[in-house]
Amino acid sequence: MPMNKPIWGQWISLVVQWVWASLTLQAFPFEGRVEIVLSRKGAENSTILYTVGAGNMRIESVDSKAQKPINIIDLKTGTTTLLFPRNHTFVHFPLPGSRPSMPAIDSRPMPLSSLPPGIGPQSGVLDPRANEQGAATTAPPIPSLGASPPAGIGPNGSVNGLTAYPVIPRSTAAPSFQSGFGPQFSPSFGTTSPGVGAASAALPAMPLAGEMEKVELAPTHISSNILGYHCVQYELKQQGETAEIWATSELFPWDPYLLGQPRSSGPQSIDEQWSKLLKAKGLFPLHVLVRFSDGSERSRLEVTSIKLQKLSLDDFKAFELPAGYAEDQPLPF
C-alpha cells in the first residue's frame, strides 16, 4: 500500500527536528529555566529569570513594576543583544574581545584655501595692505628685541666675552612634611634622609596598570550538593573584600544580568571579576556571598529554582528581536 504523501512529509519533518534537537542537546544540554534572587545591603531584593534553549539565552528581571532591560545572548557566538522596553530600542554588543573602531584622524595639514574668510592665514593674502599697495604678499617681519634686553629681563652681563646667566640659589630649607610622611629632603641625592633610613629623596614610583592587584578564582576543594547539582567552592579576594562562590559545571556557562553595556577598560569590581572568571571556566554559580573587609555581608546571589523543561514555540519567540524596536549603536569603549 503506497504511503500517503502528506504523512511522508510529516515523517521527514519529525526526523529533521529530532536530528537538530540531538545536535543542540550535545552542544547545549540544558533547556529550561533558572531563577535567581539577588540581594544587596541597603537595596531591595530582585529576582532574575534565565531561559535557555537551542543555543540561546534570555535574562530578564521578573519585577513587573519596572521595565528593566532584557539580555538575549547567542550562546554559539557569544554576541549579546540588549533590549530596552522603555523606549523600544536595542543594541548589539560586538563579539568578545572586539569593539567598534574609532574613526581615523586625518593628520595632513589643512590647506589655506579651506579656512573661512577672516579666520587664520588666508591663501595669497597674508597682509591685506600689501594688495592695496601692489606689493608682494609676504608675512610681516617678526619684531626684534635688540642685542641687549632690558635690565632685569633675560641674561645680563658677560664673563670673558660670554653672556653669564644668573646663578640659581640652591634651597637648603627642609620641606614641611613631618618625619616619615611624604618625600623627605636630602641635600645630595642618595644620602640618608631623616625618617626614611637609607632611602633617597626621590618620590616613590607609581604602580603601572599591569601592576594592579591580581585576582584569582581559587578552589577550596570543598564540594557540596545544591538543588541536586554537584558544586565546588571557590574564593576570590580583592581590596579586602571576599567572594565565596559555589559553582557547578553541570548547567551552562554563567552570564551576568546587564542593565547596560559593560565597560571594556578601567578597574573592575569584585562582582565583575568573579563573573568574568567564572564564565571563562564554563561554570554557573548557585550560591555567591560577598563580604566586606570587616566580614559583614555586602551582597548575596542564590539560585532558588532550576526547571528542566522543553520550551514551547512561544518560548523560542522570546529569543527573537521584537517588532517595532529601533537599533542603537554600542559605545566605542
N, C-alpha and C positions, 0 to 999 in steps of 0.2 A: 504494500500500500504506500503510495508516494506521500512524503511528508508535506504538510501544508506550508507554503512559503512564508506566511507571517510568523508561524511558530518557529521555523528555521531561523528567521531573522532575530527572534527573541532569544533563541539559544546562543547565537553568535554574540549578541549584546551582553548576555549574562557571563559568557566566558571572558569577554574583554574586560568587564567590570571586575571579575574575580582575579584576573591576572594583574590588573592595575592595583587592586586592593592589596594583593600579596606583596607586590614590589614596594608599595607605600609602607606597609607594616614592617618590612625588613629594614627600611631606612629610618622610619619614624614609628616605632612600635606603639607609642602611646596615642590613644584617641579618647578624648573625653574632656572633663573639666576639673580644674583645681581652684579651690577658694582659699584666699589668704587674708588674714587680719593683720593690719599694720597699726601699731600703737607707738606714740612718741610722747615724751614727757611734756606736759603743758598743752597738748593738742588732742582733738577728738580722734577716736579710732576710725579707720577706714577699711572697707572690705574690697579686695581686688579679685576679679574673676579672670582665670586663664582658660581659654577654649582652644584646644589643639586638635587638628585633624588634617590628613592628606598634605603634610608638609607646610602647613600654615598655622599661625598662632595669633589669637586676638586677646589683648589685655585691656581691661576696662574697669572702671570703678562702678560698683553697683549702687552707689549713693545716688538716689533719684533726685535729690534736692539741687544738685549742681551738675551742669553739663560739662563734665571734665573730658579732656582729650582721650581718644581711643587709639591704641597701638595695634597695627596689623603688621606682622613680621612674616616674610617669606623664609622659612627655615632652610630652603635649598640654597639660597643666595645670600642670606643674611641682610637683605635690604629691609628697611623699615618705612612704613607709611604712617604718618601721624594725622589723625582726623580731628578737626576742631568743630564740634557740633554748634558752638555758639554763633560762629559766623559762616559756617558751611564752607570751610577751606581745608585743604590738605597739603602736606609737604612730604616729598620723598627724600629720605636720607640717602646719601651715597653709600657705596659699598664700604665695609670696614677697612680702615687704613687709607681711604682716599677722601678728598674733599674738593669742592669746586675751586678752580684755579683763579687767582686774581688777574685782572686784565693787565696786559703788558704796558709798560710805560715807555713812551717814545722819548729816547734820550737825545734825539737830534735837535740842534738849536733851531729856535723858531725864526723863520725868515722875517726880515724887517718889514717887508710889504704886507705881512699878515697882521701887524699891530693896528689897532684902531687909531684914527687921527687924534693927536693931542696926548697920546699915551706912549711913553718910551721914545727911543730914537726912530725917526722916520727915514725910510729909504730915499736917498738923494736930497734930503732936506735936513741936514744936521744943524744949520744955523739959518733961520728964516731971513735974517738981514742980508745974508750973502746973496740970495736970489734977487733981492731988491737992488743990490749994488753990482750985480753981474759978476761977482767974484766966485771962485771955486768953492764948492760946498765942502768944507773941511771942519773937523772938530775943533772947538775952541781950545786954545793952549791952556795947560794946567798952570796955575799961578805958582811962583817960586817964593819960598820964604827967605831967600838970600843965603849968603855963605855963613853968616853969623846969626843964630837965633837970638831972640831977646833974652835978656838976663833972667835967670831963674827957670828957663824953659829949655829942655834938652841938655846935652853935654856942653860945658863951658870950660874955657881954659885949655892949655896944652902942656904936655911934658915932652921935651926933646922933639918938638915939632908935631907931635901926635896928640890928637884930641883925648883928653883924660876924662873918663866917666867918674862920677862921684861914687865914693865907697859906701856901700850899704851897710849900716851898722848891724852887728850881729846881736840878737837878743839873748841875754843870759837870765832873764826872769823866768822863773818856773811857772807852768800853767796853773790854772785854777782848779785842776782836778785833784780830788782827795786821793791820798796814797792808796794804791790798789784798785782804783776805779779809772777807766779810760787810759789813753796813751800817756805814759809818764815821760817827762822831759829828760833828755840826756844831751850834754854839751857836745859830745862827739859820738858819732854813730857807732854802735857796737859795744859801748861801755855799759856798766851796770847802772840801772836806774833805781831810785828809791821805791820800794814797794813792789818791784817787778822781778827781783832776783837778777839772773843773768840775761834777761830779755833786753832787747834794744828798744829804741823809741819808735820803731816802725809800727804802723797800725796793723792789727790782725787782719789776715786775708778773709774776704767774704766767701762763703760757700758757693760753689757753682751749682748750676741747675742739676747736673748729673750727680752731685754730691748730696742731694737731699736724702732724707731718711728712706731707706729701702724697706719695703713691707713685703712679707711673705705669708702665704696661706699654709700654716704648719699643721699637719695632722697630729693629734694627741694619741692616736692608736687606741682610742676608746670608741666602741661601737654600741649601737642600740637599735631597737625596732620601734619605728614611729609610724602609726597608721598602716602597719603591715609591710613597710619598706625598710630595708637594711640601711642604716645611716652611720656615717663616721663623723666624729667630732673634729673640727678644725678650729684653730685660733689665729687671730690676726691682731697685731698691736701697732698703733700709730699715735705718736704725740701724746702718750699717756692713756689713750682710750684703748679698750679691748673689745674685740668682737668674737663671741663664741657661736660657732656655726655647726649645725647638724645637717649634713647633706647626703644625698643618695645619687647613685648612678643608674637607678632603675626607672627613672622618669624621662626627662628631656633636659637639654641644656638650659640653664637659667637665663632669663632676660628680665631686667627690672622694668617696672612700670614708669613710663616717662610722661612728664607733664609738658615738656618742651624739648627742643633739640639739645642734646648733650654737648658739653664743651669738648673740643679736641685737644686743648692745651691748658696749661696752668695747673695749680695744685688741686689735688682731689681729696675729698673727704674719705673717712674710713668706710662709709657705706658705698661710695663709688669704687673704692679699692677692692672690697671683698666681692662686690658684684662682678667686676671685671675678671678677677682671678678665678672665681667660681665658674663663670661661663667658659673660660679658657680650658678648664678641666672637664667640661661637659657634665657638671653636677647641678643638682637642683636642691635648694635649701628647704627643709621642713620646719626648722626652728633656728632663729637667729636672735641673739641677745647682745646688745652693745652697751657697754658700761663706761662711765666717766672715770677719770683717774682716781677719784676717791671711792670707787666701787659702786656708786649708785647707778641705777638703770637710766639710760638715755632713750633707747628705742628697742622695740621688740617686733619680730615677724614670726607668725605662727600659721602653719597650714592647718585649716580646720576641716577640710573635706577634699577627698580625691575620688572622682567618679569615672570609672572606665565605662564608656558607653559609645555606641555608634551614633555619629552625628547625622541629622536629617538634612534634606536638601535646603531647607530654610537656614539651618545652622551653617552650611557651607556658603550660602549667600552673604553671611556676615563677614566673610573674608574679602568680599569684593568692595570696590570703591562705590559709595552711594551716588545716586544720580543727583545732579544739581550742585556738586561741590566744585569750587574753583581751586586750581593749583597755585600754590605759593612757592617761592624759591627758598631753598635752605640757606642758612647763614654761611659765609665763606670761612668760618673759623670754629 
